[in-house]
């Protein structure tokens, strides 16, 4: 009888422990968001979005930062999506499943876990110095593309793996070549999973600061970038710069910029979830 | 006339010897059934006939297979062309997650045919041949996955017919279907025999007896007996065949 009671106590104790753990993270997050909103929401207006940076906090805006983020996002997508998806398709559909393949697979998974600052150092050496891109958007985009490439490759492979063999057989059985099968059947069937992976990878790139600092992105850029060779800043850099200033006005600015950055990542995650749900509903094998 | 001819075919998955010295011929416009217990090699042999085993890394084959007089494993043969001539219907209905129209038109599209009228004509003809036209003519642009299992399988048959093959391979085409759908597929096979040479793998011996002209009994990778269906079922020459068809094993 005592043993039973003891078990019951442990049982309910664990339940409350679990509830505590769940809410711990949520509450911290809620406090954070509440603080940011309380501090920064009042600061967001049209001027804030369209003003150039300034030494006076009330006049400073994030035009260069969010246009820089948009540039980086676009360029990173253009570079990383074709490379990542093609590499994933090769590894999953063409590559033989042998020792070499499993070594490559493990290494790609490892690459996804390499600290981002290491990618910054790599980018500094290859893109900034060797290829002479300087501290430009192009150098930043290539660096971030390398950073998220493993994520896209893994997502592509997982999505392709989930496509049933019967679909490939049906296509081959009709006399389709491997490429036709991939292009007309396998890739479209996997597109939901691939897109989700791409968007999650890009939303990670949007929030990265460390590698961009290493390659020399500037915190103060007084002009809007107009071509990929321009110097640039991005939202996280701007935030990083502002929070390190002593004046309270800049802290408010940083909070406002954080709201914008959060908004961008929330929207991107929302799109990813939407695509995943739509995809799940459309195809049931 | 010999339509399919196999000479001393041996096949291996790695070390596993799965087809042992198979030789047989099939005439044009006949239905041949392959029967035998699971793992006896009948599906493997069927898949040799349109080289669907090519994608399995450990697969190896010896011996020759001729279809319409051509060595299908010859280096000069393009496997895509072979599969247009030798269509296949699989065990589980596997329509593409696209519309009915796109499913049936797929084989022609990948051959580069774009003309809408040609595609429409071919789709209608194939669906009629597959005895499905009347059921789906008003919903050609609905997803093929919205159809019932039996209808899906007939979409797959129509899809295979659309590229005008000479031969149709069917790997247990009715095993995932209910009795009414099965009966429809069997009627269809009897009709298609007029224009196609059909090879069907089945676990259902009544089905083999109903639809086929000749039956081949496989056991442990060997072709034990190959004869006219009536003869094989009423007067089997081998004890193994008799045991199998009377349900004493397998």
Interface residues (C-beta under 8 A of the other chain):
Chain A: X96 X97 X164 X166 X167 X169 X170 X171 X172 X173 X174 X175 X176 X177 X180 X184 X185 X189 X282 X283 X284
Chain B: X50 X52 X55 X57 X80 X81 X82 X83 X84 X87 X88 X90 X92 X94 X95 X96 X97 X106 X107 X109 X110 X111 X145 X156 X159 X160 X163
